[in-house]
Amino acid sequence: MYPQNTIIEMEAKHIEQKMFRGEFLDLPFPVILLDDCGAFLSLNDAAEDLLHLLSRADQSVISKRIGKMIKNQPFHDGNAADFFSLKIRIAELNFERIIVIVPVKRYENKKHFWALLLPVVPESLKAEERYIHYLKTINKISSKSYRFKSTGTLTRFITSELFSEEYDFFHVGLFLRENLFTGEDVVLIDVVGESRSLFRNSQQNKYRQSIDTGIIGWVMRNARPVVVNNTDESELYHCTPFFRGKSEICVPILLLNEVIGVINIESKELADFDDSDVSFLKTVADIYADNIYRIHTTGEIQRKNLKLEKYLKEIRKAKESLEIQSEELKISLKKGREARKLIKKQNEIMQNKLKMGVELQKSLLPREFPNIPDIHFNFTYIPNSQLGGDFFDVCQLDKHHLGIIIADVSGYGVSAAMIAAMFKAFFNNYRKLSGSPAEIIGMMNKELYSIINTGDFISAFYMILNLQNYKICYTNAGHPYPLLYRHSLKKVELLDTPGFFVGVFDENIYSDREFFLCPGDRILFYTDGVTESKGSSLQEFGRDRLKKIFKSGTIAGLNGENTLKKLKRELRGFTGTRFFNDDITLLLMERYKE
């Protein structure tokens, strides 16, 4: 903003001289050249930005009121000291614009005037602008952080952006715990601001302090932010050998629910940090932690990928062959009539492939369910207009065990359908090799990781039901949490275990959990096409809404088939359409009451 006293206290003659020399375009505050009727003749960038906030009607009101005021004032030619102020209130924006008029000499038998526009901005608008600026900074940091491949360069980028965009104070520092999770000291990784030179002049190659010391140590131990607007009044404040601040804000950096470091801002003047600063810095800390995890994980992946290079040679050769064929096809398409015939033929082939893909997708779904006396299944499947990758199966593993799996391939088209088919084939091969769902998914993950080279991945949930004692063992690989309705408690629980998507990392990162399926209990499996369906206001259907409808239908005594019909009606009523942006898959398993 432009403080009023900055303009009003300027010497009138000095303002007039700069305007006559054409230098008003570079002035940091809004300036408009207008005639004696109040019409705008020329304006600088600052005025253009300011008027952009107003409607044409508001601009017209300003012009008319300025023209009326000019006609009613006895301006004297050449008297640059004549200042006249006018306050114009714009009701829609709920703030005032103060117009300061500077008269100038006649030019071509007309008087021209300079208008200096000084906005008075309310606190609510300042807060909004501050919030928007925070969002821009967060977006900039988030969009660029992924480019960095080392912790050092990432840290320098984060601290520099915080200093240049938000906190050009005495000190913006980022501390990391030694060894990330186990160290007893925190180390200053990077510092920006006036204290950087003081730090360097202290002839210390690296500054460290105990996690038991000062505000930084308290934040490390308690995993909570601290705001101190006057360090003289804080018992926690710890002064380093090379700088001392008057105000400080410190937020934790959490990775895998552990504090690995802090972002620390200090001012050598008294500041006024608040909850907005805390929320902003916590968001930046989360972005930083995510990228630290990415950098470390990427390093591990790259080291393991070296071992797989020999298995990828044939795939690379096939890819090169396809690229050559693609170039030949491009050349052939340039030929007139022959090219059109070829395109028509290719379209027919693609249609046949699409039909084959549809049939392939249908074949992934079970034709019938195993006949278990007190276990019953119902399902609803609504395909998207494109080929998708939804898949589920219910299979008899042996006399006493039943396997239930649901999966969803990212993307659409023949590629997604083919990956789903491969997933089913691997499942059929491995499903009887172990009684642990985590081990089965781990085996499939290794196979698919070595094959998929398209950037696609699969979310999956697999459980094994012991038909003798109704104990269920399950694992989750990034799939939407199935909903377990407990008949005895009349409540719905979420089924989840730690585990990432299948086909992304070459690691067995899955684990098992167990529970008993009691009489009257139900489990609802679904894919993300259900919860991510959008209504007219672009709001998602969401898991909470699905959970509420599932629970109410069950408590109302609806059987499995009617429960799914109710869910389908609610989903179509919410979206207002019979066609969805993604495949809709719902599978309901229930144990009958005794």
Rosetta blueprint (number, residue, H / E / L):
1 M L
2 Y L
3 P L
4 Q H
5 N H
6 T H
7 I H
8 I H
9 E L
10 M L
11 E L
12 A H
13 K H
14 H H
15 I H
16 E H
17 Q H
18 K H
19 M H
20 F H
21 R L
22 G L
23 E H
24 F H
25 L H
26 D H
27 L L
28 P L
29 F L
30 P L
31 V E
32 I E
33 L E
34 L E
35 D E
36 D L
37 C L
38 G L
39 A L
40 F E
41 L E
42 S E
43 L E
44 N L
45 D H
46 A H
47 A H
48 E H
49 D H
50 L H
51 L H
52 H H
53 L L
54 L L
55 S L
56 R H
57 A H
58 D H
59 Q H
60 S H
61 V H
62 I H
63 S H
64 K H
65 R H
66 I H
67 G H
68 K H
69 M H
70 I H
71 K H
72 N L
73 Q L
74 P L
75 F L
76 H L
77 D L
78 G L
79 N L
80 A L
81 A L
82 D L
83 F L
84 F E
85 S E
86 L E
87 K E
88 I E
89 R E
90 I E
91 A L
92 E L
93 L L
94 N L
95 F E
96 E E
97 R E
98 I E
99 I E
100 V E
101 I E
102 V E
103 P E
104 V E
105 K E
106 R E
107 Y E
108 E L
109 N L
110 K E
111 K E
112 H E
113 F E
114 W E
115 A E
116 L E
117 L E
118 L E
119 P E
120 V E
121 V L
122 P L
123 E H
124 S H
125 L H
126 K H
127 A H
128 E H
129 E H
130 R H
131 Y H
132 I H
133 H H
134 Y H
135 L H
136 K H
137 T H
138 I H
139 N H
140 K H
141 I H
142 S H
143 S H
144 K H
145 S H
146 Y L
147 R L
148 F L
149 K L
150 S L
151 T H
152 G H
153 T H
154 L H
155 T H
156 R H
157 F H
158 I H
159 T H
160 S H
161 E H
162 L H
163 F H
164 S H
165 E H
166 E L
167 Y L
168 D L
169 F L
170 F L
171 H E
172 V E
173 G E
174 L E
175 F E
176 L E
177 R E
178 E L
179 N L
180 L L
181 F L
182 T L
183 G L
184 E L
185 D E
186 V E
187 V E
188 L E
189 I E
190 D E
191 V E
192 V E
193 G L
194 E H
195 S H
196 R H
197 S H
198 L H
199 F H
200 R H
201 N H
202 S L
203 Q L
204 Q L
205 N L
206 K L
207 Y L
208 R E
209 Q E
210 S E
211 I L
212 D L
213 T L
214 G H
215 I H
216 I H
217 G H
218 W H
219 V H
220 M H
221 R H
222 N H
223 A L
224 R L
225 P L
226 V E
227 V E
228 V E
229 N L
230 N L
231 T H
232 D H
233 E H
234 S L
235 E L
236 L L
237 Y L
238 H L
239 C L
240 T L
241 P L
242 F L
243 F L
244 R L
245 G L
246 K L
247 S E
248 E E
249 I E
250 C E
251 V E
252 P E
253 I E
254 L E
255 L E
256 L L
257 N L
258 E E
259 V E
260 I E
261 G E
262 V E
263 I E
264 N E
265 I E
266 E E
267 S E
268 K L
269 E L
270 L L
271 A L
272 D L
273 F L
274 D L
275 D H
276 S H
277 D H
278 V H
279 S H
280 F H
281 L H
282 K H
283 T H
284 V H
285 A H
286 D H
287 I H
288 Y H
289 A H
290 D H
291 N H
292 I H
293 Y H
294 R H
295 I H
296 H H
297 T H
298 T H
299 G H
300 E H
301 I H
302 Q H
303 R H
304 K H
305 N H
306 L H
307 K H
308 L H
309 E H
310 K H
311 Y H
312 L H
313 K H
314 E H
315 I H
316 R H
317 K H
318 A H
319 K H
320 E H
321 S H
322 L H
323 E H
324 I H
325 Q H
326 S H
327 E H
328 E H
329 L H
330 K H
331 I H
332 S H
333 L L
334 K L
335 K L
336 G H
337 R H
338 E H
339 A H
340 R H
341 K H
342 L H
343 I H
344 K H
345 K H
346 Q H
347 N H
348 E H
349 I H
350 M H
351 Q H
352 N H
353 K H
354 L H
355 K H
356 M H
357 G H
358 V H
359 E H
360 L H
361 Q H
362 K H
363 S H
364 L L
365 L L
366 P L
367 R L
368 E L
369 F L
370 P L
371 N L
372 I E
373 P L
374 D L
375 I E
376 H E
377 F E
378 N E
379 F E
380 T E
381 Y E
382 I E
383 P L
384 N L
385 S L
386 Q L
387 L L
388 G L
389 G L
390 D E
391 F E
392 F E
393 D E
394 V E
395 C E
396 Q E
397 L E
398 D E
399 K L
400 H L
401 H E
402 L E
403 G E
404 I E
405 I E
406 I E
407 A E
408 D E
409 V E
410 S L
411 G L
412 Y L
413 G H
414 V H
415 S H
416 A H
417 A H
418 M H
419 I H
420 A H
421 A H
422 M H
423 F H
424 K H
425 A H
426 F H
427 F H
428 N H
429 N H
430 Y H
431 R L
432 K L
433 L L
434 S L
435 G L
436 S L
437 P H
438 A H
439 E H
440 I H
441 I H
442 G H
443 M H
444 M H
445 N H
446 K H
447 E H
448 L H
449 Y H
450 S H
451 I H
452 I L
453 N L
454 T L
455 G L
456 D L
457 F L
458 I E
459 S E
460 A E
461 F E
462 Y E
463 M E
464 I E
465 L E
466 N E
467 L L
468 Q L
469 N L
470 Y L
471 K E
472 I E
473 C E
474 Y E
475 T E
476 N E
477 A E
478 G E
479 H L
480 P L
481 Y L
482 P L
483 L E
484 L E
485 Y E
486 R E
487 H L
488 S L
489 L L
490 K L
491 K E
492 V E
493 E E
494 L E
495 L L
496 D L
497 T L
498 P L
499 G L
500 F L
501 F L
502 V E
503 G L
504 V L
505 F L
506 D L
507 E L
508 N L
509 I L
510 Y L
511 S L
512 D L
513 R E
514 E E
515 F E
516 F E
517 L L
518 C L
519 P L
520 G L
521 D L
522 R E
523 I E
524 L E
525 F E
526 Y E
527 T L
528 D H
529 G H
530 V H
531 T H
532 E L
533 S L
534 K E
535 G L
536 S L
537 S L
538 L L
539 Q L
540 E E
541 F L
542 G L
543 R H
544 D H
545 R H
546 L H
547 K H
548 K H
549 I H
550 F H
551 K H
552 S H
553 G H
554 T H
555 I H
556 A L
557 G L
558 L L
559 N L
560 G H
561 E H
562 N H
563 T H
564 L H
565 K H
566 K H
567 L H
568 K H
569 R H
570 E H
571 L H
572 R H
573 G H
574 F H
575 T H
576 G L
577 T L
578 R L
579 F L
580 F L
581 N L
582 D L
583 D L
584 I E
585 T E
586 L E
587 L E
588 L E
589 M E
590 E E
591 R E
592 Y L
593 K L
594 E L
